[in-house]
Amino acid sequence: MRQNRNGSNPVIALLVSDIHLSHKSPLVRSCEDDWYDCMRRQLQEIRGIADEYLCPIVFGGDIFDKWNPPPELINFAIECLPNQCYGIPGQHDLPNHRWLDIGKSAFWTLCQAGKIILLRPDEPVESGYGYPVRFHGFPWGFPVKPLTDAKDLILEVAVVHSYIWTDETGYPGADKEKRLGKYLKQLKGYDAILFGDNHSPVTWNLQRKKEGPAIFNPGTFYRRKSDEINHKPRVGLLRADGTIEQRYLDV
């Protein structure tokens, strides 16, 4: 078993979401000489962080921008993603946003290739990295359920692809039931939550100084739109006590 040698409160997982790998560059990034090389740089950086802490990467959905990318992009993902990550699909990963059609998707190809351990609804998975943590998957379309059988000696982590927002990160007409304050009722029992879907970062209680879980929505992994020019791409370092540190990527 590999040993994580980063103190008494080790980093036990790297939290990432909304990568949106795409064969063609977004319009605002069309000046890039090589979009694949651009994508590769940031993926290499998170691989390096995971190797630094000897921890797995957990994806909160939307690895691909489209569920049926060309083989070149699928091969690229297989090459660049570390082995045995954990993850859930977002709506962009699913044909017509349908969970039942996941077997037709490029996301499923990553699962079949052994790159991603799928976190299925109602089937929590214990980390194979030697630390007591359970990942609970809530892919796109599955409502978050409070955890009623939380264990005292294990870190309970929910991985959710669902829009969550605050006054600073929402949009006009956003579902009021998905406002952070209301969402907290559904998150009882968990120690930490990784959210995906909102491309603006949402963070709450990362150092667990309040009652309730640490909540981390990193926002978009790549700057893909003109209004994201000031966005700072980041990942989360989940520590054994359930706290989360933000680590900004070198972009």
Accessible surface in RSA format (square Angstrom, percent):
REM  Atomic radii and reference values for relative SASA: ProtOr
REM  Chains: A
REM  Algorithm: Lee & Richards
REM  Probe-radius: 1.40
REM  Slices: 20
REM RES _ NUM      All-atoms   Total-Side   Main-Chain    Non-polar    All polar
REM                ABS   REL    ABS   REL    ABS   REL    ABS   REL    ABS   REL
RES MET A   1   158.90  82.3  83.77  55.4  75.14 178.9  86.02  73.1  72.88  96.6
RES ARG A   2   121.03  50.8 105.01  53.5  16.02  38.1  71.66  97.9  49.36  29.9
RES GLN A   3    97.25  54.4  91.09  66.6   6.17  14.7  29.45  62.7  67.80  51.4
RES ASN A   4    14.74  10.2   1.32   1.3  13.42  32.3   0.85   2.0  13.89  13.4
RES ARG A   5   200.94  84.4 161.86  82.5  39.08  93.0  67.86  92.7 133.08  80.7
RES ASN A   6    38.69  26.7  18.13  17.5  20.57  49.5  27.40  65.9  11.30  10.9
RES GLY A   7    60.26  74.3   0.00   N/A  60.26  74.3  38.97 107.0  21.28  47.7
RES SER A   8   124.36 105.1  80.16 107.0  44.20 101.8  58.22 124.0  66.14  92.7
RES ASN A   9    47.57  32.8  44.62  43.1   2.95   7.1  28.86  69.4  18.71  18.1
RES PRO A  10    11.02   8.0  11.02  10.0   0.00   0.0  11.02   9.1   0.00   0.0
RES VAL A  11     0.00   0.0   0.00   0.0   0.00   0.0   0.00   0.0   0.00   0.0
RES ILE A  12     4.94   2.8   2.54   1.9   2.40   5.8   3.66   2.6   1.28   3.5
RES ALA A  13     0.00   0.0   0.00   0.0   0.00   0.0   0.00   0.0   0.00   0.0
RES LEU A  14     0.00   0.0   0.00   0.0   0.00   0.0   0.00   0.0   0.00   0.0
RES LEU A  15     0.22   0.1   0.22   0.2   0.00   0.0   0.22   0.2   0.00   0.0
RES VAL A  16     0.48   0.3   0.47   0.4   0.01   0.0   0.48   0.4   0.00   0.0
RES SER A  17     1.75   1.5   0.02   0.0   1.73   4.0   0.47   1.0   1.28   1.8
RES ASP A  18     0.32   0.2   0.04   0.0   0.28   0.7   0.00   0.0   0.32   0.3
RES ILE A  19     0.56   0.3   0.46   0.3   0.09   0.2   0.46   0.3   0.09   0.3
RES HIS A  20     3.35   1.8   3.35   2.3   0.00   0.0   2.28   2.3   1.08   1.3
RES LEU A  21     0.77   0.4   0.00   0.0   0.77   1.9   0.00   0.0   0.77   2.1
RES SER A  22    12.90  10.9  10.17  13.6   2.74   6.3  12.90  27.5   0.00   0.0
RES HIS A  23    70.87  38.7  59.08  41.1  11.80  30.2  29.55  30.5  41.33  48.1
RES LYS A  24   164.65  80.3 154.75  95.0   9.90  23.6 101.45  91.3  63.20  67.3
RES SER A  25    36.36  30.7  17.45  23.3  18.91  43.6   3.14   6.7  33.22  46.5
RES PRO A  26    17.29  12.6   6.68   6.1  10.61  38.6  17.29  14.3   0.00   0.0
RES LEU A  27   163.04  90.8 146.95 105.1  16.09  40.4 150.72 105.9  12.32  33.1
RES VAL A  28    69.40  45.7  44.12  39.9  25.29  60.9  52.33  45.5  17.08  46.3
RES ARG A  29    43.10  18.1  43.10  22.0   0.00   0.0  15.77  21.6  27.33  16.6
RES SER A  30    74.86  63.3  50.05  66.8  24.81  57.1  27.28  58.1  47.57  66.6
RES CYS A  31   113.45  85.8  83.97  93.7  29.49  69.3  51.09 129.4  62.36  67.2
RES GLU A  32    52.28  30.0  33.84  25.6  18.44  43.9   4.98   9.6  47.30  38.6
RES ASP A  33   155.02 108.6 113.03 112.5  42.00  99.3  40.73  95.9 114.29 114.0
RES ASP A  34    77.57  54.3  68.44  68.1   9.13  21.6  25.41  59.8  52.17  52.0
RES TRP A  35    16.87   6.8  10.39   5.0   6.49  15.2  10.39   5.5   6.49  10.5
RES TYR A  36    32.15  15.0  32.13  18.3   0.03   0.1  32.13  24.1   0.03   0.0
RES ASP A  37    57.88  40.5  57.88  57.6   0.00   0.0   8.52  20.0  49.37  49.2
RES CYS A  38     4.30   3.2   3.45   3.8   0.85   2.0   0.30   0.8   4.00   4.3
RES MET A  39     0.00   0.0   0.00   0.0   0.00   0.0   0.00   0.0   0.00   0.0
RES ARG A  40    62.33  26.2  62.33  31.8   0.00   0.0  19.42  26.5  42.92  26.0
RES ARG A  41   129.74  54.5 121.59  62.0   8.15  19.4  61.87  84.6  67.87  41.1
RES GLN A  42    13.59   7.6  13.33   9.7   0.26   0.6   5.66  12.1   7.93   6.0
RES LEU A  43     0.60   0.3   0.58   0.4   0.02   0.0   0.58   0.4   0.02   0.0
RES GLN A  44   102.17  57.1  93.59  68.4   8.58  20.4  30.55  65.0  71.62  54.3
RES GLU A  45    47.75  27.4  37.04  28.0  10.71  25.5  30.04  58.1  17.71  14.5
RES ILE A  46     0.32   0.2   0.32   0.2   0.00   0.0   0.32   0.2   0.00   0.0
RES ARG A  47    87.92  36.9  87.28  44.5   0.63   1.5  14.49  19.8  73.42  44.5
RES GLY A  48    37.85  46.7   0.00   N/A  37.85  46.7  31.73  87.1   6.11  13.7
RES ILE A  49     4.21   2.4   3.54   2.6   0.67   1.6   3.71   2.7   0.50   1.4
RES ALA A  50     7.55   6.9   6.34   9.8   1.21   2.7   6.57   9.3   0.98   2.6
RES ASP A  51    93.49  65.5  84.41  84.0   9.09  21.5  24.99  58.8  68.50  68.3
RES GLU A  52    99.67  57.2  64.85  49.1  34.82  82.9  42.86  82.9  56.81  46.4
RES TYR A  53    28.35  13.2  27.55  15.7   0.80   2.1   9.78   7.3  18.57  22.9
RES LEU A  54    56.48  31.5  51.35  36.7   5.13  12.9  51.35  36.1   5.13  13.8
RES CYS A  55     5.22   3.9   0.65   0.7   4.57  10.7   1.07   2.7   4.15   4.5
RES PRO A  56     4.10   3.0   0.16   0.1   3.95  14.3   4.10   3.4   0.00   0.0
RES ILE A  57     2.54   1.4   0.91   0.7   1.63   3.9   0.91   0.7   1.63   4.4
RES VAL A  58     0.00   0.0   0.00   0.0   0.00   0.0   0.00   0.0   0.00   0.0
RES PHE A  59     0.71   0.4   0.71   0.4   0.00   0.0   0.71   0.4   0.00   0.0
RES GLY A  60     0.00   0.0   0.00   N/A   0.00   0.0   0.00   0.0   0.00   0.0
RES GLY A  61     0.74   0.9   0.00   N/A   0.74   0.9   0.00   0.0   0.74   1.6
RES ASP A  62     1.04   0.7   1.04   1.0   0.00   0.0   0.00   0.0   1.04   1.0
RES ILE A  63     0.65   0.4   0.65   0.5   0.00   0.0   0.65   0.5   0.00   0.0
RES PHE A  64     0.21   0.1   0.21   0.1   0.00   0.0   0.21   0.1   0.00   0.0
RES ASP A  65    34.53  24.2  31.22  31.1   3.31   7.8   0.90   2.1  33.62  33.5
RES LYS A  66   140.93  68.8 136.23  83.6   4.69  11.2  82.02  73.8  58.91  62.7
RES TRP A  67    80.81  32.4  80.02  38.7   0.78   1.8  62.80  33.5  18.00  29.2
RES ASN A  68    88.45  61.0  66.38  64.2  22.06  53.1  20.33  48.9  68.12  65.8
RES PRO A  69    15.48  11.3   3.59   3.3  11.89  43.2   7.07   5.8   8.41  52.3
RES PRO A  70    51.87  37.8  45.16  41.2   6.71  24.4  51.65  42.6   0.22   1.4
RES PRO A  71    97.51  71.1  96.67  88.1   0.84   3.0  97.51  80.5   0.00   0.0
RES GLU A  72    98.17  56.4  89.40  67.6   8.78  20.9  40.53  78.4  57.65  47.1
RES LEU A  73     0.99   0.6   0.99   0.7   0.00   0.0   0.99   0.7   0.00   0.0
RES ILE A  74    29.53  16.8  29.53  22.0   0.00   0.0  29.53  21.3   0.00   0.0
RES ASN A  75    92.46  63.8  86.96  84.0   5.51  13.3  25.79  62.1  66.67  64.4
RES PHE A  76     7.43   3.7   4.22   2.6   3.20   8.3   6.94   4.2   0.49   1.4
RES ALA A  77     0.00   0.0   0.00   0.0   0.00   0.0   0.00   0.0   0.00   0.0
RES ILE A  78    56.06  31.9  53.52  39.9   2.54   6.1  53.52  38.5   2.54   6.9
RES GLU A  79   108.65  62.4  88.35  66.8  20.30  48.3  47.25  91.4  61.40  50.1
RES CYS A  80     6.98   5.3   3.42   3.8   3.56   8.4   3.87   9.8   3.11   3.3
RES LEU A  81     0.30   0.2   0.30   0.2   0.00   0.0   0.30   0.2   0.00   0.0
RES PRO A  82    21.76  15.9  21.20  19.3   0.56   2.0  21.76  18.0   0.00   0.0
RES ASN A  83   105.85  73.0  92.64  89.5  13.21  31.8  22.66  54.5  83.19  80.4
RES GLN A  84   104.18  58.3 103.43  75.6   0.75   1.8  14.16  30.1  90.02  68.3
RES CYS A  85     1.13   0.9   0.78   0.9   0.35   0.8   0.35   0.9   0.78   0.8
RES TYR A  86     5.77   2.7   5.77   3.3   0.00   0.0   0.33   0.2   5.44   6.7
RES GLY A  87     0.00   0.0   0.00   N/A   0.00   0.0   0.00   0.0   0.00   0.0
RES ILE A  88     0.00   0.0   0.00   0.0   0.00   0.0   0.00   0.0   0.00   0.0
RES PRO A  89     0.00   0.0   0.00   0.0   0.00   0.0   0.00   0.0   0.00   0.0
RES GLY A  90     0.00   0.0   0.00   N/A   0.00   0.0   0.00   0.0   0.00   0.0
RES GLN A  91    22.40  12.5  22.20  16.2   0.20   0.5   2.12   4.5  20.29  15.4
RES HIS A  92    68.32  37.3  61.50  42.7   6.82  17.4  40.45  41.7  27.87  32.4
RES ASP A  93     0.35   0.2   0.00   0.0   0.35   0.8   0.33   0.8   0.02   0.0
RES LEU A  94     1.50   0.8   0.00   0.0   1.50   3.8   0.00   0.0   1.50   4.0
RES PRO A  95     3.58   2.6   3.58   3.3   0.00   0.0   3.58   3.0   0.00   0.0
RES ASN A  96   125.32  86.4  97.05  93.8  28.27  68.1  26.58  64.0  98.74  95.4
RES HIS A  97   100.83  55.1  88.84  61.8  11.99  30.7  51.21  52.8  49.62  57.7
RES ARG A  98   114.61  48.1 110.65  56.4   3.95   9.4  43.64  59.6  70.96  43.0
RES TRP A  99    48.79  19.6  43.11  20.9   5.68  13.3  20.02  10.7  28.77  46.7
RES LEU A 100   142.44  79.3 113.63  81.3  28.81  72.4 116.70  82.0  25.74  69.3
RES ASP A 101    22.15  15.5  20.22  20.1   1.93   4.6   1.93   4.6  20.22  20.2
RES ILE A 102    17.83  10.1  17.83  13.3   0.00   0.0  17.83  12.8   0.00   0.0
RES GLY A 103    50.40  62.2   0.00   N/A  50.40  62.2  24.40  67.0  26.00  58.2
RES LYS A 104   139.41  68.0 112.62  69.1  26.79  63.8  78.02  70.2  61.39  65.4
RES SER A 105     5.00   4.2   0.00   0.0   5.00  11.5   1.07   2.3   3.93   5.5
RES ALA A 106     4.44   4.1   0.36   0.6   4.08   9.3   2.26   3.2   2.18   5.8
RES PHE A 107     0.27   0.1   0.00   0.0   0.27   0.7   0.00   0.0   0.27   0.8
RES TRP A 108    63.14  25.3  63.14  30.6   0.00   0.0  50.59  27.0  12.54  20.3
RES THR A 109    52.84  37.6  49.73  50.4   3.10   7.4  31.98  43.0  20.85  31.5
RES LEU A 110     0.00   0.0   0.00   0.0   0.00   0.0   0.00   0.0   0.00   0.0
RES CYS A 111    21.11  16.0   6.69   7.5  14.42  33.9   6.74  17.1  14.37  15.5
RES GLN A 112   130.35  72.9  96.02  70.2  34.32  81.7  27.41  58.3 102.94  78.1
RES ALA A 113    50.73  46.6  14.66  22.6  36.08  82.1  27.06  38.1  23.67  62.7
RES GLY A 114    37.68  46.5   0.00   N/A  37.68  46.5  33.14  90.9   4.54  10.2
RES LYS A 115    16.47   8.0  16.47  10.1   0.00   0.0   3.96   3.6  12.51  13.3
RES ILE A 116     5.37   3.1   0.00   0.0   5.37  12.9   0.18   0.1   5.19  14.1
RES ILE A 117    60.66  34.5  56.88  42.4   3.78   9.1  60.66  43.7   0.00   0.0
RES LEU A 118    19.64  10.9   7.25   5.2  12.38  31.1   7.25   5.1  12.38  33.3
RES LEU A 119     0.15   0.1   0.15   0.1   0.00   0.0   0.15   0.1   0.00   0.0
RES ARG A 120    92.09  38.7  91.12  46.4   0.97   2.3  14.80  20.2  77.29  46.8
RES PRO A 121    22.56  16.4  14.76  13.5   7.80  28.3  14.86  12.3   7.70  47.9
RES ASP A 122   106.46  74.6  71.17  70.8  35.29  83.4  37.44  88.1  69.02  68.8
RES GLU A 123    98.43  56.5  92.99  70.4   5.44  13.0  35.86  69.4  62.57  51.1
RES PRO A 124    57.24  41.7  34.56  31.5  22.68  82.4  34.60  28.6  22.64 140.7
RES VAL A 125    38.89  25.6  35.82  32.4   3.08   7.4  38.89  33.8   0.00   0.0
RES GLU A 126   102.24  58.7  85.68  64.8  16.56  39.4  28.20  54.5  74.04  60.5
RES SER A 127    14.97  12.7   1.05   1.4  13.92  32.1   0.06   0.1  14.92  20.9
RES GLY A 128    51.40  63.4   0.00   N/A  51.40  63.4  35.98  98.7  15.42  34.5
RES TYR A 129    43.33  20.2  39.14  22.3   4.19  10.9  23.29  17.5  20.05  24.7
RES GLY A 130    53.60  66.1   0.00   N/A  53.60  66.1  25.01  68.6  28.60  64.0
RES TYR A 131    55.22  25.8  48.59  27.6   6.64  17.3  39.08  29.4  16.15  19.9
RES PRO A 132    81.49  59.4  71.08  64.8  10.41  37.8  78.98  65.2   2.51  15.6
RES VAL A 133     0.97   0.6   0.38   0.3   0.60   1.4   0.38   0.3   0.60   1.6
RES ARG A 134    19.92   8.4  19.92  10.2   0.00   0.0   3.57   4.9  16.36   9.9
RES PHE A 135     0.27   0.1   0.03   0.0   0.24   0.6   0.03   0.0   0.24   0.7
RES HIS A 136    14.40   7.9  13.21   9.2   1.19   3.1   6.15   6.3   8.25   9.6
RES GLY A 137     2.31   2.9   0.00   N/A   2.31   2.9   0.00   0.0   2.31   5.2
RES PHE A 138    13.94   7.0  13.80   8.5   0.14   0.4  13.80   8.4   0.14   0.4
RES PRO A 139     0.21   0.2   0.00   0.0   0.21   0.8   0.00   0.0   0.21   1.3
RES TRP A 140    64.33  25.8  62.27  30.1   2.07   4.8  53.12  28.3  11.21  18.2
RES GLY A 141    66.21  81.7   0.00   N/A  66.21  81.7  34.45  94.6  31.76  71.1
RES PHE A 142    62.96  31.5  56.74  35.1   6.22  16.2  57.44  34.8   5.52  15.8
RES PRO A 143    94.01  68.5  81.67  74.4  12.35  44.9  92.35  76.3   1.66  10.3
RES VAL A 144     5.58   3.7   0.29   0.3   5.29  12.8   0.29   0.3   5.29  14.4
RES LYS A 145   106.73  52.1 106.14  65.1   0.59   1.4  72.43  65.2  34.30  36.5
RES PRO A 146    65.01  47.4  54.33  49.5  10.68  38.8  54.33  44.9  10.68  66.4
RES LEU A 147    24.20  13.5  13.66   9.8  10.53  26.5  14.36  10.1   9.83  26.5
RES THR A 148   135.50  96.4  96.72  98.1  38.78  92.4  73.20  98.3  62.30  94.2
RES ASP A 149    89.42  62.6  78.08  77.7  11.34  26.8  44.57 104.9  44.85  44.7
RES ALA A 150    48.53  44.6  24.05  37.1  24.48  55.7  24.08  33.9  24.45  64.8
RES LYS A 151   108.62  53.0  97.22  59.7  11.40  27.2  64.44  58.0  44.18  47.1
RES ASP A 152   146.61 102.7 108.64 108.1  37.97  89.8  33.57  79.0 113.04 112.7
RES LEU A 153   160.96  89.6 144.47 103.4  16.49  41.5 151.19 106.2   9.77  26.3
RES ILE A 154    19.69  11.2  12.09   9.0   7.60  18.3  14.56  10.5   5.13  13.9
RES LEU A 155    18.10  10.1  13.75   9.8   4.36  10.9  15.58  10.9   2.52   6.8
RES GLU A 156     0.81   0.5   0.81   0.6   0.00   0.0   0.81   1.6   0.00   0.0
RES VAL A 157     0.17   0.1   0.17   0.2   0.00   0.0   0.17   0.1   0.00   0.0
RES ALA A 158     0.00   0.0   0.00   0.0   0.00   0.0   0.00   0.0   0.00   0.0
RES VAL A 159     0.00   0.0   0.00   0.0   0.00   0.0   0.00   0.0   0.00   0.0
RES VAL A 160     0.26   0.2   0.26   0.2   0.00   0.0   0.26   0.2   0.00   0.0
RES HIS A 161     1.76   1.0   0.00   0.0   1.76   4.5   0.00   0.0   1.76   2.1
RES SER A 162    11.21   9.5  11.21  15.0   0.00   0.0   7.80  16.6   3.41   4.8
RES TYR A 163    38.07  17.8  38.07  21.7   0.00   0.0  32.30  24.3   5.77   7.1
RES ILE A 164     0.00   0.0   0.00   0.0   0.00   0.0   0.00   0.0   0.00   0.0
RES TRP A 165    27.61  11.1  27.61  13.4   0.00   0.0  27.61  14.7   0.00   0.0
RES THR A 166    30.38  21.6  27.80  28.2   2.58   6.2  27.14  36.5   3.24   4.9
RES ASP A 167   104.89  73.5  71.83  71.5  33.06  78.2  26.46  62.3  78.43  78.2
RES GLU A 168   150.98  86.7 113.20  85.6  37.77  89.9  68.25 132.0  82.73  67.5
RES THR A 169    21.35  15.2  15.02  15.2   6.33  15.1  17.90  24.0   3.45   5.2
RES GLY A 170    31.65  39.0   0.00   N/A  31.65  39.0   4.73  13.0  26.92  60.3
RES TYR A 171   118.19  55.2 106.27  60.5  11.92  31.0  76.66  57.6  41.53  51.2
RES PRO A 172   136.19  99.3 109.27  99.6  26.92  97.9 121.58 100.4  14.61  90.8
RES GLY A 173    78.74  97.1   0.00   N/A  78.74  97.1  41.34 113.4  37.40  83.8
RES ALA A 174     8.94   8.2   0.09   0.1   8.85  20.1   0.09   0.1   8.85  23.4
RES ASP A 175    71.74  50.3  59.63  59.4  12.11  28.6  31.16  73.3  40.58  40.5
RES LYS A 176   155.80  76.0 152.66  93.7   3.15   7.5  95.35  85.8  60.46  64.4
RES GLU A 177   103.85  59.6 101.49  76.8   2.36   5.6  49.61  96.0  54.23  44.3
RES LYS A 178    61.14  29.8  61.14  37.5   0.00   0.0  29.34  26.4  31.79  33.9
RES ARG A 179    89.59  37.6  89.59  45.7   0.00   0.0  22.17  30.3  67.43  40.9
RES LEU A 180    15.78   8.8  15.78  11.3   0.00   0.0  15.78  11.1   0.00   0.0
RES GLY A 181    48.41  59.7   0.00   N/A  48.41  59.7  32.20  88.4  16.21  36.3
RES LYS A 182    98.19  47.9  92.27  56.6   5.92  14.1  54.86  49.4  43.33  46.2
RES TYR A 183     7.55   3.5   7.55   4.3   0.00   0.0   1.19   0.9   6.35   7.8
RES LEU A 184    49.99  27.8  45.10  32.3   4.88  12.3  45.29  31.8   4.70  12.6
RES LYS A 185   145.68  71.1 139.49  85.6   6.19  14.7  87.61  78.9  58.07  61.9
RES GLN A 186    54.73  30.6  54.22  39.6   0.52   1.2  24.01  51.1  30.73  23.3
RES LEU A 187     0.08   0.0   0.00   0.0   0.08   0.2   0.08   0.1   0.00   0.0
RES LYS A 188   138.65  67.6 133.46  81.9   5.19  12.4  82.36  74.1  56.29  60.0
RES GLY A 189    34.83  43.0   0.00   N/A  34.83  43.0  19.28  52.9  15.55  34.8
RES TYR A 190    10.94   5.1   3.90   2.2   7.04  18.3   0.00   0.0  10.94  13.5
RES ASP A 191    30.79  21.6  30.79  30.6   0.00   0.0   0.60   1.4  30.20  30.1
RES ALA A 192     0.00   0.0   0.00   0.0   0.00   0.0   0.00   0.0   0.00   0.0
RES ILE A 193     0.15   0.1   0.00   0.0   0.15   0.4   0.15   0.1   0.00   0.0
RES LEU A 194     0.10   0.1   0.00   0.0   0.10   0.2   0.00   0.0   0.10   0.3
RES PHE A 195     0.00   0.0   0.00   0.0   0.00   0.0   0.00   0.0   0.00   0.0
RES GLY A 196     0.00   0.0   0.00   N/A   0.00   0.0   0.00   0.0   0.00   0.0
RES ASP A 197    22.90  16.0  14.87  14.8   8.03  19.0   0.11   0.3  22.79  22.7
RES ASN A 198     5.49   3.8   4.97   4.8   0.52   1.3   0.52   1.3   4.97   4.8
RES HIS A 199    52.54  28.7  44.97  31.3   7.57  19.4  35.46  36.5  17.08  19.9
RES SER A 200    46.59  39.4  44.81  59.8   1.77   4.1   8.60  18.3  37.99  53.2
RES PRO A 201    32.78  23.9  23.70  21.6   9.08  33.0  23.83  19.7   8.95  55.6
RES VAL A 202     3.33   2.2   0.40   0.4   2.92   7.0   3.33   2.9   0.00   0.0
RES THR A 203    54.07  38.5  31.87  32.3  22.20  52.9   3.41   4.6  50.65  76.6
RES TRP A 204    50.41  20.2  45.16  21.9   5.26  12.3  36.79  19.6  13.62  22.1
RES ASN A 205    19.02  13.1   0.93   0.9  18.08  43.5   8.80  21.2  10.22   9.9
RES LEU A 206    25.44  14.2  21.20  15.2   4.24  10.7  21.20  14.9   4.24  11.4
RES GLN A 207    90.20  50.4  77.12  56.4  13.08  31.1  39.56  84.2  50.64  38.4
RES ARG A 208    78.81  33.1  56.23  28.7  22.59  53.8  13.03  17.8  65.78  39.9
RES LYS A 209   186.21  90.8 145.75  89.4  40.46  96.3  97.33  87.6  88.88  94.7
RES LYS A 210   126.97  61.9 113.41  69.6  13.55  32.3  80.84  72.8  46.12  49.1
RES GLU A 211   173.11  99.4 143.81 108.8  29.30  69.8  66.71 129.0 106.40  86.9
RES GLY A 212    29.77  36.7   0.00   N/A  29.77  36.7  21.50  59.0   8.26  18.5
RES PRO A 213     7.09   5.2   7.09   6.5   0.00   0.0   7.09   5.9   0.00   0.0
RES ALA A 214     0.00   0.0   0.00   0.0   0.00   0.0   0.00   0.0   0.00   0.0
RES ILE A 215     0.00   0.0   0.00   0.0   0.00   0.0   0.00   0.0   0.00   0.0
RES PHE A 216     0.00   0.0   0.00   0.0   0.00   0.0   0.00   0.0   0.00   0.0
RES ASN A 217     0.01   0.0   0.01   0.0   0.00   0.0   0.00   0.0   0.01   0.0
RES PRO A 218     1.10   0.8   0.92   0.8   0.18   0.7   0.92   0.8   0.18   1.1
RES GLY A 219     1.06   1.3   0.00   N/A   1.06   1.3   0.00   0.0   1.06   2.4
RES THR A 220     0.67   0.5   0.02   0.0   0.66   1.6   0.00   0.0   0.67   1.0
RES PHE A 221     1.77   0.9   0.92   0.6   0.85   2.2   1.77   1.1   0.00   0.0
RES TYR A 222     0.00   0.0   0.00   0.0   0.00   0.0   0.00   0.0   0.00   0.0
RES ARG A 223    69.29  29.1  68.00  34.7   1.29   3.1  18.26  25.0  51.03  30.9
RES ARG A 224    31.55  13.2  26.43  13.5   5.13  12.2   5.04   6.9  26.52  16.1
RES LYS A 225   124.88  60.9 119.14  73.1   5.74  13.7  69.03  62.1  55.84  59.5
RES SER A 226    84.47  71.4  70.71  94.4  13.75  31.7  39.78  84.7  44.68  62.6
RES ASP A 227   122.23  85.6  85.06  84.7  37.16  87.9  48.35 113.8  73.88  73.7
RES GLU A 228    18.45  10.6  16.31  12.3   2.14   5.1  13.29  25.7   5.17   4.2
RES ILE A 229   125.05  71.2 116.04  86.5   9.01  21.7 118.79  85.5   6.26  17.0
RES ASN A 230   131.70  90.8 111.44 107.7  20.25  48.8  37.22  89.6  94.47  91.3
RES HIS A 231    21.81  11.9  10.63   7.4  11.19  28.6  17.02  17.5   4.79   5.6
RES LYS A 232   124.41  60.7 123.10  75.5   1.31   3.1  66.28  59.7  58.13  61.9
RES PRO A 233     1.82   1.3   1.47   1.3   0.35   1.3   1.47   1.2   0.35   2.2
RES ARG A 234    29.51  12.4  26.95  13.7   2.56   6.1   0.00   0.0  29.51  17.9
RES VAL A 235     0.00   0.0   0.00   0.0   0.00   0.0   0.00   0.0   0.00   0.0
RES GLY A 236     0.00   0.0   0.00   N/A   0.00   0.0   0.00   0.0   0.00   0.0
RES LEU A 237     5.79   3.2   5.79   4.1   0.00   0.0   5.79   4.1   0.00   0.0
RES LEU A 238     0.00   0.0   0.00   0.0   0.00   0.0   0.00   0.0   0.00   0.0
RES ARG A 239    41.48  17.4  41.48  21.1   0.00   0.0   8.46  11.6  33.02  20.0
RES ALA A 240    40.57  37.3  24.29  37.5  16.28  37.0  24.81  34.9  15.76  41.8
RES ASP A 241    70.66  49.5  53.76  53.5  16.89  39.9  41.01  96.5  29.64  29.6
RES GLY A 242     0.00   0.0   0.00   N/A   0.00   0.0   0.00   0.0   0.00   0.0
RES THR A 243    13.27   9.4  13.27  13.4   0.00   0.0   9.83  13.2   3.43   5.2
RES ILE A 244     0.37   0.2   0.00   0.0   0.37   0.9   0.00   0.0   0.37   1.0
RES GLU A 245    64.55  37.1  61.31  46.4   3.25   7.7  22.68  43.9  41.87  34.2
RES GLN A 246    59.75  33.4  34.04  24.9  25.70  61.2   5.96  12.7  53.79  40.8
RES ARG A 247    78.11  32.8  74.78  38.1   3.33   7.9  23.45  32.0  54.66  33.1
RES TYR A 248   108.82  50.8  89.83  51.1  18.99  49.4  65.90  49.5  42.92  52.9
RES LEU A 249    11.16   6.2   0.00   0.0  11.16  28.1   0.17   0.1  10.99  29.6
RES ASP A 250   126.88  88.9 101.43 101.0  25.45  60.2  31.62  74.4  95.26  95.0
RES VAL A 251    86.10  56.7  20.06  18.2  66.04 159.1  50.93  44.3  35.17  95.4
END  Absolute sums over single chains surface
CHAIN  1 A    11878.6       9405.9       2472.7       6094.0       5784.7
END  Absolute sums over all chains
TOTAL         11878.6       9405.9       2472.7       6094.0       5784.7
